[in-house]
Amino acid sequence: CNTFASTPLGELLTARGIRAVVIAGLQSDWCIRETTLGALDLGYQVTLASDGHSTYDGSTRKAAAISAAVNEEVAPRARLMRAAEISFAG
């Protein structure tokens, strides 16, 4: 589930001198969580779109609660921003 572990993404970013990433997508509790933690472990500056990821309801928690728990888990190490606040301008 960690894109950095299962693809050449890290090498491609390093070759281009990229040291900061923005993460958004689907499955907060799997791909989003694991890729965010993987990027942090590799030393990337990570911005997680706090409202830009989701998942499916689980047997004991709703999707929104799962996504909120992932935000809370990564907040000490990653920058959380609402998607509308993220800018890619210099």
Secondary structure, DSSP 8 states (H G I E B T S, - for coil): --HHHHSSHHHHHHHTT--EEEEEEE-IIIIIHHHHHHHHHTT-EEEEEEEEEE----SSS-HHHHHHHHHHHHTTTSEEE-GGG-----
